[in-house]
Amino acid sequence: MSGLPGQETVGADAVRSALGEACPGVRVAGIRGLDAGFTSRQWVADTDEGPLLVKTPVRDPDPEHLRRLIATTRRAAEGGVPVVRFRGFVPRSAALGAPVLVQEYQEGTPADAAWEAMDSSQRLRFATDLGRLVGRIHACSGPWFGDVLGAEKYPDIRMFLHALVDSRLGEAPEDLTSVGRVGLAAAMHRAVDTVPSDAAPSLTHGDLWRQNVVLRAGRIACLLDFEHGGYADRFLDFGKLDEHIFNGFPDGRAAFLAAYDEACPLPDGWESRVRLGHAIHALSMSVYFLRWTPKWAPQYVRELEQWLSTEP
């Protein structure tokens, strides 16, 4: 049974043993690997309690990362968002030598796989449904800015955003943009200082694109993978949303925003916060892809350059 590219092969017997560690007593009829995701290995186990998804990380082996994923997902469920339920968690599996998370397996079709076959009315319905669900996520307020478990806390939105920008810039090369790292930092911190200081922390997903949306009978059945979520500026989520959904389907953005606004009203000046969210997303993706897949980084650098050209 093969793993992710560049990773050693993991056999079915090892996965079976890891599942037994996380969910003692579950009887397994079969296990198959999934070619899904970039940050974890995943398998589907057919069990006497239904299909279960077994996953183990390959990039971030810290078990606290999965604890945050569980807590963030459960917080979204409290807000009426359809999410997976977790069945077991082992901080370090003896069988796999890494954390193991077991959750229910969601039958359905990823929206990314269904997208090309959807007509305009189906896409508009998808945009409306997604707007409603993202609004429900963002309507879940938090007691601080930072991760849901509270290991990292910031008392206000500007301190949170300044720290986020500094963290991303710390990973960036000096010549990432034409103004250098110092010039980019100055522009981004000026933009952060325009964000209303009394903005409340909202639960965010952190990875909103069609691949993390499961459809059944053409409707959204589940939102997956809250591993990058937390209590943050809600408009950070718009960076990936606009890039992966609405840049290629601009007609759906108005339907999305109307449904979103009903679930979580848009404040005055929200457009400027979306623009900042786009810039932070471009910065984050630039440094991410420079590390993992450099050929994808230039498009995000161009977006940063475009943003810089519009900033005072």
Order of alpha helices (4+ residues) and beta strands (2+ residues): alpha-beta-beta-beta-alpha-beta-beta-beta-alpha-alpha-beta-beta-alpha-alpha-beta-beta-beta-beta-alpha-alpha-alpha-alpha
